[in-house]
Amino acid sequence: MANIEIPYNWIPRRYQLPAWDYFMNGGRYGMFQWHRRAGKDLFCINLICAKIVERPGVYWHIFPSREQAIKGIWEGQTREGRKYIDHFPPELIDHVYETQKIIKFKNGATYRLVGADSDSLVGAGPVGVVLSEFPLMGASTWQYLSPMLNENGGWCCMIFTPRGKNHAIKLFDTWQGEGIKNGYFTQKLTIEDTKGDTGWDIDELLRRERLNGMTEEKIQSEYYCDSDAPIEGSYYSEVLNKIEADGQITEVPWESN
């Protein structure tokens, strides 16, 4: 068999290299707030591919719903029209189960798309998992997976844009406090952090998003990873954020009378 280079016809962008190097050097727990269109799921597909070659086992790519997983990965394509799943070298694949959305590899490894909203998390313990858009899943998803990965020495990559202050941000802050020396790698990238690599004209990009109806709150959340940005449709969020910023929220003693 001819030598196959992994990653397969794909090169991490400069800003993705710290995350890539962390996992390639044995890192196990990584959590990344990357702005919209930063290449999150394509990064994860190639990460899983590299890990499958390194260690045969069960790998899950988890989305809030199975339908999202199918649309985002199984039917997903790059801007050049290359399918995401084509980043798995065909020489390594034993069989593709189209109905179940499973790929079986010749070394015995399997890759499966999973929805966090189903009972699909019950089954063989994975040695590697990706949680895509973790804020849109219940916190229990990670609480269920964590013991499996602790027991078998597996790894987890969580990747998302924020959706306000929620369980994902709380866990991100916790892992950030632990730091890489304790085995937890966190990274937050806004559109300003990656502009030298994406080649985008940020002013023009955001101008068009506004013309197309994207709200300022959505822009701050999606492109600047601002977890304090008001969630669209929520009541009083903008007012509450201003009150908090002005230092008008405090603690007072409770008077029973």
ABEGO torsion letter per residue (X at the ends): XBBBBOBBGBBBBAAAAAAAAAAAAGBABBBBBBBBGAGAAAAAAAAAAAAAAABBEBBBBBBABAAAAAAAAAABBBAAGBBAAAABBAAABABBBAAAGBBBBAAGBBBBBBBAABAAABEBBBABBBBBGAAABBAAAAAAAAAAAAAAGBBBBBBBBBBEBBAAAAAAAAAAAAEAAAGBBBBBBBAAAAAAAAGBBAAAAAAAAAAAGBBAAAAAAAAAGBAABBBBGBBGAAAAAAAAAAGABBBBBBBAX
